[in-house]
Amino acid sequence: MLLYEPIGGAGNNIYNSPPGQESPYKETSPLVTGPSESTSLRYGSNNSLHQESQALLTQRQQQQSSSYTNDLESLQKPKQTKLSQFVENVRSLNKETVLEECVKKPIGYLPAVFLGTLLNILDALSYGMIMFPIGETVFSSMGASGLSMFYVSTVISQLVYSLGASAFKSAIGSEMIEVTPFFHQMAIRIMLKLGEDQKDVILSTTVVTFAVSSVVTGICFLILGKCKLGKLVGFFPRHILVGCIGGVGYFLVVTGIEVSSRIQGDHH
């Protein structure tokens, strides 16, 4: 029979084992007289948690150090301009790359170019002819000028898209058809203000007004795009937008009938 003598006086449940014997009691208290296995388990789980936290901390420090090193290297490297990048790209060209980029790719774009050209020709014949209220006597000879304005605006917008000055990829440039009702109203107001007998003054003033309004509209759209305010359209009720589009469609139908039949519109 093994005897364990208490250490530290009476009432103390800390036992000392005989020499050469390991004490079977790992942890004792007044309420627990036997060995406590949960203590060793608890300490073991705490140790594993401590090791995991140390490993995560070390990994995070390494990531931060790597990110700092990459940022420092990017700051130390000289920034390449578009010209230097272009020069490097030209130096890295070979025969296969030139054949792919300069021959095969442009040929693949030909169907889209043909379709866009066909659409703009058809739009110009219908919308360019009604750019001016040619039902009025003063503007009766401005049908060809409307076609010219449509084609010039289409070419300029397509160059802007194709040369990379826009965020839109593979877009087709054209004139804004929705502004035609406003052009008509401006032309008629100018005619009524100056009098129908001053034809040259009316035509020159109308053309300048169209040009200024187009520039102002382009600047407004540019500001909206740069400030990323396109989502403001979502604040307009849907039925208002549908009504505006329907109104433009009705105007185009009525104006087309007036132009084709040469009926003078009632602007009074």
N, C-alpha and C positions, 0 to 999 in steps of 0.2 A: 504494500500500500504506500503510495507516494504522499508525502506531506508537503504542503506549501506554507511557508511562514509569511505572515503579513509584514510589510515594510512601512514604516512611518507611524506605527502606533496602532492602537485598537480603533476599530471602526473604519479603517482604511482598507479598501478592497484591492489594493495593489499587491500582487503576490510575487514572491521571488522563488524561482525553481531551484531545486537542489543542484549541486555542481554536476555538470555533464548532462543535465536534462534540460530540454527546451520547454518553456512554459506553454501549456496548451491554451492559455487565456491570452487572446490578442488584445482585447479591450474589455474592461469590466467597469461596472458602476453599481451603486446600491440597488438598481432595478434590474440589471443584467448581470447574472452571476456566471454565465458561461461565455464561451468565445463568441464574438460577433463577426459573422462573415460579411454582413452588409457594409461594415466599415471598410474592409479591404476592397470590396466592389466599388464603394463610393469613391474611395481615393483613387482607384484605378480609372474610373470614368472621368474624374476630374483631371487626372494626368493626361488622358487622351484628348480631352477638350482643350487643355492648355497647349498640347503639342499641335493640334489643328489650328488653333488661333495664332500660334507662333508661325506656322507654315503659311497661313493666309497673309499675315503681316509681312513676312519676308517676300512673298510673291508680289504683293502690292508695292512694296518699296522698289523691287526690281523693275516693275512696270513703269513706275514713276520715273525712275532713273533712266530707263530706255527712252521714254517719251521726251524727257528733258534733253537727252543726248541727240535725238532726232531733230528736235526743235532748234538746238544750237547749231547742228550741222546745216539745217536749211537756212538759218540766218547767215551763216558764214559763207554759203555758196552765193555767188553773184546771180542776181535775177536775170533770166533770159528774156530779151525783148522778142517781139513778134518777128523782127527782121533777122535776129540771130537764129531763131528757130527755123525760119524759112531757109536760111543759108545752110543750116545743118541738114534739113530735109533734102535740099537740092544735092548736097554732097553724098547723101546716102542712096541716091537714086541708082537704079540699074535698069537694064533693058526690059525685064519682065514687069517691073513696077510702072515704067513709062507706058508700056503697052496696055496695062490694066487700067491705069488712071486716065490716060489721054485718048484711048481708042474704045475700049470695051465699055467703060462706064458711060461715056457720053452717048454711045449708040443705044444703050439700055434706057436712056432718058427720052429718046425720040418719041415713043408713043405718048408719054405724058405731055411733051411739048406740043405735039400735034393736037391733042385733045384740048389743052388750054388755049391754043391759038384759035381753034375752031369755035370754042365757047365765046371768046372775046369778040370774034368777028360777028357772030350772031347777036351778042349783046349790043355791040356798037350799032348795028343796023336797026335795032328796036329802040334802045334807050338813048343812043347818041342823037338820033333824029328828033327826039323830044326834049333835048337839053334846054332849048329855048322854046317859048310859046309861039311856035311858027304859025299858029292859027291867027295870030295878030298880024296886021299889015306891016308893022314896023319890023317884026322879026321873021317875016315870011322867007327871007333869003338866008337864014342862019342855020339851015339844016346841015350843010356841009361843015360849018364851023363847029357844030355840036359833035359831029363825027370826029373831027380833028382833036377836039378837047378830050373825048373819050379815049382815043388811041394814045395820045401823049401821056395822060394820067396812067393808063395801063402799062405803058412801057417803063415809065419812071418807077412805078410801084414794083414791077417785076424785077427791075434792076436792083432795087433795094433788097428784095427778098433773096435774089440769086447771089448777090455779092456778100451775103452774110451780115448785113446791117440790121437784121431782124431776128427775133427769137423763134419765129415760125420756120419750120423745116418743110421744104418742098411745097410752099404755098404758091397759089396762082394770083398774080396781081390783077386788079381790075378797079373800075371806078365804083364809088359808093352810089348805088342806084337810089338809096333811100333819100338822098339829098335833092332829087329832082323836083319834088313839090316845092321845096324852099327856093330853089332857083327860079321856078316859075313865078312865085310870089314876089321875089325881089325884082325880077324883070318887069312885071306888071306894075308894081309900085313906082319904079323909076320912070316908066312910061307915063303913068298918070301924073307924076310930080312935075316932069319936065315938059309934058305936052307932046302929042304925037307928031307935030310938025317938025321937031328937032331930031331927026332920025340918027344922024351921026353922033350927036351928043348922047342920045339914049343908048346906042350900041356900045360906044366906048365906055360909058359909065357902068353899063351892065357887065361887060367883060372884066373890068377892074374889080367890081364888087364880087363877082364869082371867084376871082383869083385870091382876093384878100380873105374871103370867107373860107376858102379851101385851106389856106395857110393857117388860119386861126384854128380850124377844126383839126388839122394835123398836129398842131402844137398841143392842143387839149388832149388828144389821144396819146401823144408821146408822154406827157406828164402823167396821165393815168397809168400808162404802162410802166414807167420808171418807178412810180410810187406803189405799184402793184395794187391798184384800187379797182381792178376789174370785178372783184366780188361785190362791189356796190350795186351792181345790176340785180343781185339777189334781193335787195331791199324793195325793189319795185314790184308791185303786185303783178301776177302773171297775166291777168285779164287786161291790164293796161298795155303791156307789151304786145299781146296778141291783137288788141284793138289798133295799136299804131301800125303794126305790120299789115293788118287788113285794110286800114285807111290808105296806106301807100299802094297796095294792090289795086284798090278801087280807083285811085287817082291815075295810075298807069293805064288801066283799062279805058277810062273816060278820055284821057289825053290821047291815047292811041287812036280812038275813034275820031277825035277832033282832027288829028294830024292827017289821018288817011282820007278823011272826007273833006278836009279843009273848011270845017265849020268853025266859026269864030266863037271863042268861049265868052261866057258872061262874067266879066271881071268887075262889073259895077255892083 
